[in-house]
């Protein structure tokens, strides 16, 4: 069951990310759309993100390999967009920035609290999108 949950989430991210990039007119639009897409996923799937963080190492080797392969393809989708947007940067830098943006986006929806309460998704979404854009393009 764990393998199915994590594989389904990873496939959904990869498929949705591919469609998002294909629908964009240029690299800047693709990046903004990918950020929105990932923020939507994170806000809607905080429990899946927590399970991924906590339980990925519990998968058997074959299932873990399959999930990680899908995740690497998703990262490389972002790296490709960043490379078009900023060809002056090394591919390794784009990869680091993508992983850092995922960490930012994936952690905040289920951890941000103000006086014990989480702000409305609209507020969280705006902050995450702005911060992700800034961190990826600065």
N, C-alpha and C positions, 0 to 999 in steps of 0.2 A: 504494500500500500504506500509506504514512504517513497519508494522508487517511482511509483506512478504519479504521486503528487509533485515531486521535484522535476521529473521528466516533463510532465504536462506544463508546469510553469515555465520551464526553460524553453520548451518548444513554442509556447505561446509568445514569449518574449522575442525569440528569434524570428518567428513568422510575422509577428506584428511589426517588429523592427524593419524587416525587409520590405514590407508593404509601405511603411512610413517613408523610408528612403526612396523607394520607387516612385512615390507620389509627389516628391518634392521637386521644385524647379531648379534649385541650386544647393550648394553645400550648407550655406547658412540656414536656409529653410529646413533642410534635412536635419541639421543639428537641433534647431529649435523644436521640430516635430518629435525627434527622438527623445529629447528631454521631457516634453509634455507626455509622450507615450509612457516613458519609464515612471514619471511621477504618478500618472494615473494608475499604473500597475502597483506601485508601492503603497499608495493610499488605499487601494482596494484589497491588497493582499499582504497586509502586515503580518498576519499569522503564518503565511507561507514563507515569508522572508525569515521569520524567527525559526521556523522548523529547518529551513535550509542552513542557517547559521549554526544551529545547535546539532543537527542530526545527519548532515551530509556524510560524515565519517562513519555512520552506522550502516551505510549501504554496502552491499557486497561489491567486490572489485569491478565486475562487469557493469553493474548499474551505475556506480560512481563514475566510471569512465564515460558512460553514455551521457550522463548529466553534465559532466565537465566539458565534454566535446561540444555540446550544444551551447554551453555558456561561453566557451572560447570563441565560437562562431559569432555569438552576439557581441562580444567584446570587439572582435575584428571588424564587424559592421560599423561600430562607432569609430574605430581607428581609421577605417577607410574614409569616412566622412570628415574626420578631423584632418586627415592628410590632404584632402582636397581644399579644405578651408585654410589650412596653415601648412603649405608645402615646405616652408622654411624650417620646420621642426622635424626632429628625428621620430621615426616610427615608435621607438621605445618611449619617448616622451608622450606621444598620443595615447599609448597603452596605459601608462601610469596615470595620466589625467582621466581617462575613461574609468579606470578602476576607482580612483578617488571620487569621481562624481557618483558612481554607483554606491559607494560607501556613504556619501552624504545623503543621497536620495533615499537609500534603503534604511538608514538609521532613524531619520527624523520622524516619519509618520507615526511610529509607535513609541517614540521616546520623548518627543517635545511636549513639555508640560509648562504651563504658566499657572502658578498658584494651584497646582494639583490637577488642573484641567487642560485638556488639549484644545488648542485654538480650532476654529472651524477649518474644514478642509480647504476652503477658498483661501484663507490666510496662509496655511501651511504650503499649499500649492504655489502661491505667488513667491513666497520666500525660497522654496526649493528650486523653482525654475530660474529665478534671478541668480541665486548662488551657483547653481550648476553651470549656467551660461558663462558667468564671470570666471569660474575656475577652469572651464574648458578653453576659453578664448583669450585669457589674459596673457 
